[in-house]
Amino acid sequence: MSSNLPSDKNNSKMPLDPFADFRKAMNEFFNEKPIRGFLQSIDEFFKTPFPFEGGFHVDTVETEDEYIVSAELPGVKKEQIHLNITGNYLTISVENKELETAEDSRNQIYQRKFVRQQSSRTISLPHTINEKMIKASYRDGLLRVRIPRERGKMIEID
């Protein structure tokens, strides 16, 4: 009786891989068209450059007369910036829309895709914002929003 251990030098047979069929099935699964296309689209999503991956830097300064909200938005066009006011919240949104086209006349492959990316930040202020009094300016990648402070009526205590 002979024992054929995998470490035996006289053993001419290679040990069978118990996971070979499983690995083969997984490779086929991920290389088939629907899954492969889905995985490629995920890869493209993370490769696409957009300057505000985790949001953009916003700084709020309070002076005696106003609140100044500054947002650093380098490379963004003025038309891509949207300001929204609801109650005491100011939301700054940046939206990027692009149409990408790839053509290959040799193989007659045409690809068009519409890319839409959005990032926003919401700032809470201690009082309701009067949208008629807000001044916003955008210059050299820096958005400044000036919000006047509302003074309440002072009540004297007897």
FENWOMO-V886460 format. One record per pair of residues at least 6 apart in sequence whose ideal C-beta (glycine too) atoms are under 8 Angstrom apart, sorted by the first residue. I is the first residue (numbers start at 1). GAP is how many residues later the second one is. D is the distance in Angstrom with one decimal. If there is no record, write none. Layout:
i=I gap=GAP d=D
i=I gap=GAP d=D
This chain:
i=4 gap=7 d=4.8
i=4 gap=9 d=6.6
i=5 gap=6 d=6.8
i=6 gap=9 d=4.5
i=17 gap=6 d=8.0
i=29 gap=6 d=6.2
i=30 gap=6 d=6.6
i=30 gap=9 d=6.8
i=48 gap=67 d=6.4
i=48 gap=69 d=7.3
i=50 gap=46 d=6.1
i=50 gap=67 d=4.5
i=50 gap=69 d=7.3
i=51 gap=22 d=7.8
i=51 gap=23 d=6.5
i=51 gap=24 d=5.7
i=51 gap=25 d=7.2
i=52 gap=21 d=7.9
i=52 gap=42 d=6.2
i=52 gap=67 d=3.9
i=55 gap=64 d=6.0
i=55 gap=66 d=5.7
i=56 gap=15 d=5.9
i=56 gap=16 d=6.1
i=56 gap=17 d=6.0
i=56 gap=38 d=6.9
i=56 gap=63 d=6.3
i=56 gap=65 d=6.5
i=57 gap=14 d=7.1
i=57 gap=15 d=4.6
i=58 gap=11 d=6.5
i=58 gap=12 d=7.0
i=58 gap=13 d=4.9
i=58 gap=14 d=7.9
i=58 gap=34 d=6.9
i=58 gap=63 d=5.0
i=58 gap=65 d=6.4
i=59 gap=10 d=7.5
i=59 gap=11 d=4.7
i=59 gap=12 d=7.9
i=60 gap=7 d=6.3
i=60 gap=8 d=7.3
i=60 gap=9 d=5.2
i=60 gap=10 d=7.8
i=60 gap=63 d=6.0
i=61 gap=6 d=7.2
i=61 gap=7 d=4.6
i=61 gap=9 d=7.4
i=62 gap=6 d=8.0
i=62 gap=87 d=7.9
i=64 gap=85 d=7.7
i=65 gap=83 d=6.6
i=65 gap=84 d=6.0
i=66 gap=80 d=5.4
i=66 gap=81 d=6.0
i=66 gap=82 d=5.0
i=66 gap=83 d=5.8
i=67 gap=58 d=6.0
i=67 gap=79 d=7.6
i=67 gap=80 d=4.5
i=67 gap=82 d=6.6
i=68 gap=76 d=6.3
i=68 gap=77 d=7.3
i=68 gap=78 d=5.6
i=68 gap=79 d=7.8
i=69 gap=21 d=6.3
i=69 gap=23 d=7.6
i=69 gap=54 d=5.7
i=69 gap=75 d=7.3
i=69 gap=76 d=4.3
i=69 gap=78 d=7.0
i=70 gap=72 d=6.3
i=70 gap=73 d=6.9
i=70 gap=74 d=5.3
i=70 gap=75 d=7.8
i=71 gap=21 d=5.3
i=71 gap=50 d=7.0
i=71 gap=71 d=7.5
i=71 gap=72 d=4.3
i=71 gap=74 d=7.9
i=72 gap=69 d=6.5
i=72 gap=70 d=6.2
i=73 gap=8 d=6.7
i=73 gap=21 d=6.2
i=73 gap=65 d=7.6
i=73 gap=68 d=5.6
i=73 gap=69 d=7.3
i=73 gap=70 d=5.6
i=74 gap=67 d=3.9
i=75 gap=66 d=6.8
i=76 gap=18 d=5.6
i=76 gap=20 d=8.0
i=76 gap=65 d=7.0
i=78 gap=60 d=5.1
i=80 gap=14 d=5.6
i=80 gap=15 d=5.6
i=80 gap=16 d=6.1
i=81 gap=11 d=7.0
i=81 gap=12 d=7.4
i=81 gap=13 d=5.8
i=81 gap=57 d=6.4
i=81 gap=62 d=6.2
i=82 gap=10 d=7.6
i=82 gap=11 d=4.4
i=82 gap=12 d=7.8
i=82 gap=13 d=6.8
i=83 gap=7 d=6.8
i=83 gap=8 d=7.2
i=83 gap=9 d=6.1
i=83 gap=10 d=7.8
i=83 gap=51 d=7.9
i=83 gap=53 d=6.1
i=83 gap=62 d=6.7
i=84 gap=6 d=7.6
i=84 gap=7 d=4.4
i=84 gap=9 d=6.9
i=85 gap=6 d=7.7
i=85 gap=44 d=5.1
i=85 gap=46 d=4.9
i=85 gap=49 d=7.3
i=87 gap=41 d=5.7
i=87 gap=42 d=7.4
i=88 gap=36 d=6.2
i=88 gap=37 d=4.9
i=88 gap=38 d=6.9
i=88 gap=39 d=5.9
i=88 gap=40 d=5.2
i=88 gap=41 d=6.0
i=89 gap=33 d=5.5
i=89 gap=34 d=7.0
i=89 gap=35 d=5.7
i=89 gap=36 d=7.5
i=89 gap=40 d=7.8
i=90 gap=32 d=7.1
i=90 gap=33 d=4.8
i=90 gap=35 d=6.8
i=90 gap=39 d=6.4
i=90 gap=55 d=6.6
i=90 gap=57 d=7.2
i=91 gap=29 d=5.7
i=91 gap=30 d=7.2
i=91 gap=31 d=4.6
i=91 gap=32 d=7.8
i=92 gap=28 d=6.4
i=92 gap=29 d=5.3
i=92 gap=30 d=7.9
i=92 gap=31 d=7.5
i=92 gap=51 d=6.8
i=92 gap=53 d=7.6
i=93 gap=25 d=6.4
i=93 gap=26 d=7.3
i=93 gap=27 d=4.0
i=94 gap=24 d=7.0
i=94 gap=25 d=5.2
i=94 gap=26 d=7.1
i=95 gap=21 d=7.1
i=95 gap=22 d=7.3
i=95 gap=23 d=4.8
i=96 gap=19 d=7.5
i=96 gap=20 d=7.2
i=96 gap=21 d=4.6
i=96 gap=22 d=7.4
i=97 gap=17 d=7.3
i=97 gap=18 d=7.2
i=97 gap=19 d=5.2
i=98 gap=16 d=7.5
i=98 gap=17 d=4.7
i=99 gap=13 d=6.7
i=99 gap=14 d=7.6
i=99 gap=15 d=5.5
i=99 gap=16 d=7.7
i=100 gap=11 d=7.9
i=100 gap=12 d=7.1
i=100 gap=13 d=5.2
i=100 gap=14 d=7.9
i=100 gap=15 d=6.1
i=101 gap=9 d=7.7
i=101 gap=10 d=7.1
i=101 gap=11 d=5.0
i=102 gap=7 d=7.7
i=102 gap=8 d=7.5
i=102 gap=9 d=4.4
i=102 gap=10 d=7.9
i=103 gap=6 d=7.4
i=103 gap=7 d=5.3
i=103 gap=8 d=7.6
i=104 gap=6 d=7.7
i=125 gap=22 d=6.7
i=127 gap=22 d=7.6
i=127 gap=23 d=5.2
i=128 gap=22 d=7.5
i=129 gap=18 d=5.9
i=130 gap=18 d=7.4
i=130 gap=20 d=6.7
i=133 gap=14 d=7.3
i=133 gap=15 d=4.8
i=134 gap=11 d=6.4
i=134 gap=12 d=6.9
i=134 gap=13 d=5.5
i=134 gap=14 d=8.0
i=135 gap=10 d=7.5
i=135 gap=11 d=4.5
i=136 gap=7 d=6.9
i=136 gap=8 d=7.0
i=136 gap=9 d=4.8
i=136 gap=10 d=7.5
i=137 gap=6 d=7.5
i=137 gap=7 d=5.2
i=138 gap=6 d=7.7
